[in-house]
Amino acid sequence: SYGAMYKYLHSKRSARDGNFDLVKIPLQLRWNHVDNLLNPTEGGTIQLKIVPTAQIFAPQFAYSINTFTGTYYQPFDEEKKYVFATKLLYGNILG
C-alpha cells in the first residue's frame, strides 16, 4: 500500500520550537499467511513500513521512519485451543 499525507505541526516543547509543514509518503509491504485474519491460530505475517518525511519550507530537512514487524502462531493442540504467539518489532528513524 502507499499514500500521501500533509501534516502541520506546531511545536512548543522541543529544542526546535516552531511551525513545520511536513509531507509524508507512507509505503507498506505485507505478507500474510495465517489461517484466520481476526483470530489467527497458525501461520505468520511479515510487514515492512517506510514513511519518508520532508519539511517543505525553511528550515528544510528530511527523515524516514522505518518499522519491520513479524508475527508467528503455532498451536499446541489439534483443537487449536492453546496457541503459542510471538511478535518481533524493530524500528528506527533515519535522518
ROMIGU-313850 format. One line per field, with one value per residue: residue number from 1; z, y, x of N, C-alpha, C in turn. Coordinates in steps of 0.001 Angstrom, whole numbers. Each point is the difference from the previous one (the first is absolute). Last residue first. Example, Ala and Ser with C-alpha at 12.3 -4.5 7.8 and 13.67 -1.06 7.14 Angstrom:
n (2;1)
n_zz (7080;-70)
n_yy (-2250;-5720)
n_xx (12850;290)
ca_zz (60;0)
ca_yy (1190;1190)
ca_xx (820;-890)
c_zz (730;0)
c_yy (1090;1200)
c_xx (-770;900)
//
This chain:
n (95;94;93;92;91;90;89;88;87;86;85;84;83;82;81;80;79;78;77;76;75;74;73;72;71;70;69;68;67;66;65;64;63;62;61;60;59;58;57;56;55;54;53;52;51;50;49;48;47;46;45;44;43;42;41;40;39;38;37;36;35;34;33;32;31;30;29;28;27;26;25;24;23;22;21;20;19;18;17;16;15;14;13;12;11;10;9;8;7;6;5;4;3;2;1)
n_zz (9532;740;3741;1615;2024;719;2390;570;2582;1129;2323;772;1808;1186;-1287;-4045;-976;390;3069;1026;-3745;-2315;-2704;-852;-2372;-1010;-2057;-697;-1498;-411;-1476;-1605;-1678;-1108;-783;-197;2103;-2168;-3319;-827;2729;291;320;-729;1566;-114;1588;-262;1890;410;2499;1053;2114;2636;2898;-212;-827;-2979;-4523;-1236;-1281;-1560;-2404;-2760;-1117;-1730;-574;-871;421;278;110;1540;1506;3183;2641;4835;4204;5097;3567;1639;3675;2526;1095;-2567;-5457;-4316;-5253;-4506;-4515;-4504;-3712;-3442;-1836;-602;257)
n_yy (10089;-5063;-3760;-5090;-5448;-5393;-4651;-5134;-4144;-4910;-4518;-5197;-2780;-3420;-1891;-3163;-4906;-3356;1600;3442;4271;4631;5024;5211;5174;5104;5222;5048;5581;5666;5619;4656;5523;5582;5930;5923;4833;2669;-2658;-4227;-4818;-5520;-5950;-5794;-5117;-5793;-5614;-5724;-5360;-5569;-4826;-5369;-5264;-2213;1351;5069;3508;3406;-1560;-5241;-3380;1935;2671;4930;4725;5399;5524;5763;5890;5790;5289;5690;5494;4813;4931;3122;3944;1019;-1021;-3228;-2428;-1504;603;2430;-730;-1451;-2027;-2413;-3402;-3455;-4436;-4817;-5536;-6014;-5910)
n_xx (17730;-2702;-2154;-2301;-1601;-2366;-2592;-2751;-3150;-3191;-3051;-2448;-4461;-4610;-4003;-402;-356;3442;4219;3160;813;1941;1528;2635;1898;2764;1768;2871;844;1752;123;2853;1436;1892;-24;402;-1953;-2490;-3190;-2060;1058;-520;120;-1100;-883;-812;-623;-1016;-1320;-1913;-2307;-2414;-2095;-4273;-3513;-3116;-3998;-1530;987;913;3087;4947;3871;1538;3202;1060;2088;-104;873;-1085;1311;-272;1229;-447;936;427;1334;2126;4544;3871;1620;-4448;-4968;-3479;-2199;-3439;-1258;-2755;-279;-1597;388;-797;829;-191;787)
ca_zz (-516;-666;-708;120;-656;-37;-570;-23;-880;240;-883;270;-1111;583;1165;-72;-4;-1275;-74;828;983;-58;802;-236;984;-338;960;-482;938;-574;1093;-358;794;-372;495;-672;-333;820;88;-1323;329;-326;374;-223;-136;-142;-193;-93;-452;-69;-842;355;-1105;-691;847;-565;1117;1262;115;253;-310;1204;-188;1017;-402;1009;-600;832;-875;624;-1008;282;-1032;-340;-1044;-996;-860;-1188;28;-1237;-234;-511;1061;1040;1137;780;1375;564;1428;427;1154;186;163;-42;0)
ca_yy (1349;464;1270;1040;1272;765;1338;676;1163;884;1169;784;446;657;734;1381;853;-143;-1172;-1068;-626;-1452;-701;-1444;-753;-1397;-778;-1369;-1059;-1345;-902;-1150;-1189;-1222;-1213;-1257;-738;157;1394;623;1346;1176;1265;1140;1276;1088;1317;1029;1337;870;1196;1171;757;-686;-1085;-956;-859;622;1361;855;-727;-517;-1429;-578;-1377;-971;-1330;-1196;-1169;-1325;-980;-1391;-848;-1276;-525;-876;-618;703;464;744;866;-685;-677;959;-529;1174;-248;1264;196;1283;659;1304;1158;1263;1176)
ca_xx (-130;1211;-240;1007;-227;1241;-128;1298;73;1136;10;1200;845;1168;-494;512;-1199;-712;-861;545;-897;139;-991;-11;-774;-240;-769;-132;-343;7;-364;-820;275;-720;644;-316;1221;1200;462;9;-481;822;-628;888;-701;965;-630;1035;-405;1177;-57;775;576;1082;485;958;375;-393;516;-1156;-1221;-650;-224;-855;-229;-427;-81;-109;102;77;-424;345;-595;616;-875;597;-1006;-451;-1385;-262;1159;1184;742;394;737;374;403;453;-209;551;-578;637;-865;729;-840)
c_zz (724;-491;-564;-757;181;-740;92;-700;153;-1033;365;-1016;554;-1119;668;1115;-130;-94;-1329;-112;766;1051;-205;984;-381;1105;-523;1095;-731;1081;-609;1242;-456;953;-428;607;-594;1477;912;8;-1288;458;-319;224;-174;-232;8;-310;39;-565;37;-969;484;-1144;-647;1032;-483;1227;1353;268;198;-388;1316;-328;1145;-639;1103;-850;887;-1038;626;-1107;244;-1090;-553;-954;-1107;-727;-1292;-33;-1245;-170;-518;1031;958;1292;650;1478;411;1478;240;1124;95;174;0)
c_yy (983;1421;454;1233;949;1309;707;1333;637;1116;879;1135;764;286;787;869;1486;865;-21;-1289;-1124;-624;-1500;-650;-1478;-660;-1415;-779;-1333;-1017;-1386;-857;-1116;-1120;-1189;-1149;-1365;-96;64;1462;807;1263;1144;1308;1114;1286;1065;1315;936;1335;693;1151;1198;879;-746;-1044;-1053;-813;648;1408;838;-652;-589;-1466;-667;-1358;-974;-1260;-1245;-1125;-1391;-889;-1421;-717;-1267;-493;-788;-764;721;406;857;994;-770;-606;1114;-506;1307;-230;1345;160;1338;719;1271;1140;1243)
c_xx (866;-211;1336;-457;1169;-313;1341;-194;1375;9;1192;34;1203;993;1131;-578;347;-1247;-760;-803;713;-920;165;-969;29;-793;-187;-709;-122;-359;-172;-234;-930;397;-847;798;-357;-364;1214;438;110;-707;949;-763;1035;-790;1086;-696;1199;-463;1362;-197;800;496;1159;423;1005;397;-316;515;-1262;-1320;-531;-243;-742;-233;-387;-97;-14;-24;124;-538;507;-787;649;-1077;691;-1083;-353;-1467;-189;1141;1207;943;398;626;428;270;584;-312;710;-724;815;-1000;888)
//
